[in-house]
Amino acid sequence: MKKIGVIGGGIIGLATALKIQNKFPHSKVFVFDKESKLGEHQSGRNSGVLHCGLYYEPGSLKAKLAVSGIQQMTKFCNEHKISHDICGKIVVASNFIEEKYLDNLALRGKKNGLKNLKFLTNSDLNTREPNVNAIKSLLVPEEGIVDYKMVMHTMAKIIKKKNGEIILSTKINKCRNLNNKVIISDSKNEWEFDLIFSCAGLYSDRNYKNLTGEKPLLKIIPFRGEYLMLKPEAKKLFNHLIYPVPDPIYPFLGVHFTRLINGEKEVGPNAVFA
Ligand SMILES: Cc1cc2nc3c(=O)[nH]c(=O)nc-3n(C[C@H](O)[C@H](O)[C@H](O)COP(=O)(O)OP(=O)(O)OC[C@H]3O[C@@H](n4cnc5c(N)ncnc54)[C@H](O)[C@@H]3O)c2cc1C
């Protein structure tokens, strides 16, 4: 029986562990996280949006993964009765420069195979979103919202049911090879594996340095995103997810209005150096 270790209990680490268990049912998989709960970083603190591949370069790995990812995620949510809602997104151009970018996004989305993308007429937009002003707007009906904490909780339950282990409050800080095995350790214990996967999110570059002793191939510059929760009386101001057209000089999607699966509504995120 192969023993496989996954460092990082965010959504990527948990999904990786599940895929390994499905592909190699006789393996024994361990997931380690340095926090006392799963999803304490990005995965449990994001906008909760199910993206469907509108933004990415057609043919790129990101585009393929986004398109297949939303299908796999909604299937997973349906199978495990996890709250989600394909409520649709509207991307809004507010000036003529954004209008050009929006045309380009629509083209990308079409090439990526997104279904029923359509530019809204003024009256369509007004019916759907009476409080939104736009020069041009694009409806992306396949996008939605989900409770990612519940997704992670469910993944962890399945991993344990399939004989996997989730080890929390354990920061992996060393790694060495010994006779074809990989030994990883925190400050107290060590574990021996046939293979390890590092899914450490924004700590990936630091972990790479700690675990391999080599200079990381890239440096992560982390940003924190802050959100504001809408007051009850403001919640009726929008119905779909409302996104701006992203400014291509920044690696962000822009401040958006989001419905949350628990009925709350929020606006954000900004981006501050973390
Ligand atoms: C503000 C914001 C909003 C976003 N909104 C969305 C959205 O709406 N929809 C969407 O699909 N995506 C969204 N994203 C992106 C998405 O959240 C991330 O792509 C995803 O959560 C990355 O998951 P991860 O598992 O790689 O990282 P993380 O969730 O950061 O998990 C990494 C884990 O590794 C652990 N770890 C690190 N080092 C060690 C170590 N040495 N030992 C043990 N454990 C370790 C950490 O504790 C952490 O739990 C958003 C991101 C941000 C920042």
The ligand as an ORCA input file, in Angstrom:
! r2SCAN-3c Opt
* xyz 0 1
  C     -10.108     37.696     -1.726
  C     -10.207     36.436     -2.559
  C     -11.431     36.084     -3.141
  C     -11.527     34.937     -3.914
  N     -12.761     34.574     -4.433
  C     -12.875     33.401     -5.079
  C     -14.150     32.941     -5.532
  O     -15.172     33.591     -5.311
  N     -14.222     31.772     -6.210
  C     -13.094     31.008     -6.451
  O     -13.212     29.948     -7.094
  N     -11.879     31.411     -6.022
  C     -11.753     32.564     -5.323
  N     -10.531     32.945     -4.861
  C      -9.383     32.064     -5.090
  C      -9.469     30.838     -4.175
  O      -9.888     31.194     -2.867
  C      -8.089     30.150     -4.139
  O      -7.696     29.867     -5.465
  C      -8.132     28.844     -3.363
  O      -8.755     29.008     -2.104
  C      -6.711     28.317     -3.201
  O      -6.785     27.181     -2.395
  P      -5.472     26.525     -1.811
  O      -5.873     25.260     -1.172
  O      -4.430     26.503     -2.885
  O      -4.922     27.601     -0.762
  P      -5.315     27.911      0.752
  O      -6.771     27.933      0.961
  O      -4.575     29.159      1.106
  O      -4.739     26.672      1.546
  C      -3.380     26.440      1.773
  C      -3.272     25.738      3.103
  O      -1.929     25.288      3.297
  C      -1.649     25.364      4.676
  N      -0.197     25.359      4.824
  C       0.687     26.212      4.258
  N       1.952     25.872      4.603
  C       1.848     24.775      5.397
  C       2.818     23.967      6.080
  N       4.131     24.214      6.008
  N       2.373     22.913      6.812
  C       1.037     22.657      6.909
  N       0.097     23.402      6.293
  C       0.486     24.439      5.543
  C      -2.325     26.658      5.111
  O      -2.562     26.680      6.505
  C      -3.608     26.637      4.277
  O      -4.699     26.088      5.001
  C     -10.389     34.108     -4.098
  C      -9.173     34.450     -3.509
  C      -9.076     35.598     -2.740
  C      -7.769     35.943     -2.090
*
